[in-house]
Amino acid sequence: MRFHRLPLVLAIAIVPALVPARAACEPPRSSLADAFRPAPAPRTFVVLVDHSASVDPADRALHLAALEALAEALRPGDRVLAAHAGETTRANFRPAFVRAVASDDRRLVREANERAACLALRRAAPTLVPAGARPARRTQLLEAIAAAAPAFGRGPGVLVLLSDGVEESPHLDLARAPLDATDVAAALARARAEGLLPRLVGVDLHVVGAGGQHYASVERFWRAYARATGARLVAYGRLGLGPLP
């Protein structure tokens, strides 16, 4: 019997199909070597969901996908806090979802904790990103970030804005007109004076669903905001979450 070699490109294409996909919220398989590796540092995730009128309803699928990706990435020691950022102020800020992934020396218990936290966030996602909800009249992202910032503490953090990034508040209106570099510097100076530039050193910033009529201007502001707070802007646009620490 003669055996024919498959072309290399075809063989490579077939291999992924032979690997079964991991089920939703199924922790990755661990190996004996994992027991000797130091545990990764626990992370704090803060997710702020914009449900103002400026957000395109079609972005709901993008935001839900980001929440599902975050849920699948949770590991022991992580914490998640999610809240709406519409008319929220520092005075009335209330998380809509809070969950900690308990760690444990026993592998099966750790995996059960990961699975439970992942499922909890996936189940909460439709409520966090509701369909057909009454849109907020304002977008006070700066207030919501300042209110949630203490949750990060000193460990690594991830700030996820499920938003077009268009701040529309008494502090700043990014929908009214485009801002140049001078305007952005002045806006940040006002924000600092009003206590709206928290220290975000060690925090990765992801803006999922970025948009707005003045897209370049809005992006310019958030890049400057990240520099002013010490955050690292990892992802900005409409491609979902960027790499997580």
N, C-alpha and C positions, 0 to 999 in steps of 0.2 A: 504494500500500500504506500502511495506517495503522499507526503505531507507538504502542504504549501504554506509558505510563510505569509502572514498578513502584512500588508504595508504598514510601516511604523505609525503613520498618522492614524490609520484605521484602528490599529491595536490600542493606541492611547485613548482614542475616542470611546472604545468599548469598555475600558477598565472602570470608569466612574459608574457606568450602568450596572456593573456587577457588585458595587458596594452599596449595601442597603442604606437608605436615608435614615438619619437619626429621628426618632419620633419627637413630637413636640414636648418640650420640657423634660426630655430624657438627658440626665447628666452625661457628659462624655466619659467613655471608659477610662478607668485608671489602670496603671500598670504598677508592678513592684517598684520600679524606679521612682514613681511619684512619691512613695512613702519616704524617700530620702531627700527629696527636694524641699527647700524652705517654703512654707505657705506664702502665697502672694499677699500683699498688703490689702486689707479690706478697703473697699471704695464706698463713697457716698454719692448717690445719684439724686439730683434734683431735677424734676421734669416740670416745666411750666407750659401749660396748654393755653394758647390764645384762641378764644372763641368770639372774637370781635367780627364786625361786619366786613372788615377789610380782608379777611381770610377767605380764599376761594373754597367753596364747599367740596370741590374735587380733591382738595388737599387732605380730606379726612382719611382716605386710603393710605396716603403717604405717612400721616401721623400714626395711624394704627400699626403700620408696618414697623415704624421706628420703636413703638412700645413693645411689640412682639420681639424684635431683635434684642432690645434691652433685657426683656424677661429671660430670654434664652442665655444671655451672657452672665446672669447673676451667679455668684459663687459664695461659699460660706464666709460670713463676716461682713458682707455687703449690706448697705441700707438704701432704701428707695423712699423718696418723698415726692409726691406729685400734687400739683395744685393748679387751679385755673388762674389765668393772668389776664383778666379783662378790666373790670372796674376795681380790682383788688388794690388796696393800699396797705401800708405797713401796719396800720391800726386794725384792719379787719381781715388780715391774711389768715386763712385756714387751710391746712392740707386736706386734700380729698382722698389721698391714699398714702399710707405709711406702712412700710414692711421692713423687717430686718431678717436676714438669712442667718439663723443660728449656726455656729460652728460646733463640731463635736469630734472627738478622737476616733469615734467609730465610723468607718467608711459608709456603711449602709445608712446610718442615721444622717450623716452629712448629705448624702445623695437625696434622701427623703426630704430634708430641709430645703435643698435647692429646688427640688421638684415642686414642693408646696408653694414656695415663694414665686416661682415662675408661673405656675397655674393661677395664683392669686392675682398677679399683675395682668396676665392675659384676660382673665375674667373681668377685671376692672376697666380694661381699655375702652370698651364701648361706652362706659359711663364717663370716663375722662374725656373722650372725644365723641360727644353725642351727635347724633344725626338730627338735623332739624331743630336744634335748640335755639332759643331766642338769642340773637347775637348781642354781645356786650356793646355798650355805647362808646366805650373807650378802650384803649390798649395801654395799660400801665405796666409794661414789662419792667421798667426800672424800679418801680415800687415793689413788685413781686420778687425780683432778684434780691433787692436789699433786705426784704423780710425773710427770705429763705436762706440767705448766705450764712447765718450762724450754724446751720445744720452741717456745714462742711467740716468744721473743726480744723484739725491740723493734718488729717490724712489726705490721700489723693481723692479728688472729687471730679464729678462729671456733671456739668450743667447743660441740660437739653432744653432748648426753646423750640416747641412745636408751634411755629409762628412764621408769618411773612416778615417779621422783624420791624414792622412799621409802628413805632411808638406814637401814640396819639393821646397826649395827656397835657395837663397844665404845665408840666416841666419841659416838654419837647413835642413838637408835631412834625414827624418825618413825612407825613402825607401832604403837607401844605405846599412845600417847595423844596427843590434840591438844595443840599448844603455843600459848600466847598470846604476846604481844609480849615479855613479861618472860622467858619460857622460851627464846624464840628468841635474845634478847640473851645469856642465860647460856650457851646452846649455842655461840654464835659466840665468846664469850670463851674457852671451853674449847678450841675448835678453834684459835683463834689461839695459845693457850699450847702446843698440841701441834704447831704448825707446819703446820696444815691450811688456812690462809687465804693462799694465794699471791697475789702481785700480778698482777692480770689487767686492768690498765689497757689499753685499746685492743682488748679481746677482747669479741666479741659472744657471748652465751650463748643457746643454743636447747635447750629441754627438749621432746623429741618423745615423746608417749605418756604425759604426766603423768596421774597417777591416785592410787590409794591410798584407804583407808577414810576418812582425815582429809584430804581434798583441800585444803580451804582452809588448813589448818595447814601442809601440805607446801609449798604455793605461798608462804605467808608466809615460810617459812624460806628458800626459794631466792631470793626477791626481796631479803631481807635479806642473804643470802650475796653476791649480786651487788653490792650497795652496799658491803659490807665489803671486797670484793676489788678493787673498781674496775671490774668487768665491767659490760656493758650487757645487761640481759635483753631480748632481742628477741622471743622466741617462747616461750610456755609453754602447753601444752595438748595437744590431739589433732588439730591441723590440719597437721602436717608442719613443714618448715623455714619460717622467716620470711625476710624479705629479706636477701640476702647483700651484704657490702660490695664 
